[in-house]
Amino acid sequence: MKIDLHMHSTYSDGADTIEELFQKARDKGLTHISIVDHDTTDHIEQAFKVSKEYDIQFIPGIEISAYDFKRKRKVHILGYDFKQNHHIKALCDRLLQRRHEHSLWQLKQIISAGYDITEEQVMAYVKEGGVLYKQHIMNALTNSPYTSKQYQTLYKSLFKGNGVASGDIDYLDAFEAVKAIGADGGYAVVAHPGQLNSYDIAEELVPYGLKGVESIHPDHNEEQVNRIVKIARDYNLFLTGGSDDHGRYGAVLNSENYIVESIEHVPFIK
């Protein structure tokens, strides 16, 4: 088996369509993938259809943008193999509306500051998901790659600190996200704990239905992986991993390094 359980499409903030993600997966010889678009399940129906054409097993997935209110920091919760989406959708629809409205405000702030873009230009990059993301705004502002100094400097000057479009939305409570995934028959997993320092809350989420933690991720070093593996062993959680592929909207990386070739005790991988 060759597995990537963390990919994003044009239904959220990824640059690749569902079809393009499956083509990439086939080129890499993958047998299983999960597309975990942010705060939406709208991609799942199409992904199931395309998976049959490519003979690649698709696992329904989502990445919920949540918050650790105790420590005042973001935490991302992955959900896999849910049998329905009623609870997840009820929770995430509010978040998507907030994100879209906030991103529109950011766009208007940037235009008012004198940047030579229009709302029509930017919205042309918004595809199936219908929700505006900062990546779409940046795509209209610059052709520079995500990892370039020019891109990062512009991004930080606009969206961080005293930038004209800085600020964030109110995220969902991480405990509610885990419970919603479980209520829909899915498996809740803490995404990239090393990226957002989500180690402590991972332990606290176990009584609420957390089933796994993501260990293989581009942002994790060896020390972080070892810490995640220990948490998994201590709390009887399974381990997952993937490339966190966003296409050109993310870092260009050798995703072969983040493909899981053997995975144990993950109930939805068969």
Secondary structure by P-SEA (a helix, b strand, c coil): cbbbcbbbcccccccccaaaaaaaaaaacccbbbbcccccccaaaaaaaaaaaacccccbbbbbbcccccccbbbbbbbccccccaaaaaacaaaaaaaaaaaaaaaaaaaaaccccccccccccccccccccaaaaaaaccccccccaaaaaaaaaccccccccccccccccaaaaaaaaaaabbbbbbcccccccaaaaaaaaccccccccccccccccaaaaaaaaaaaaaabbbbbcccccccccccccccccccccccccccccc
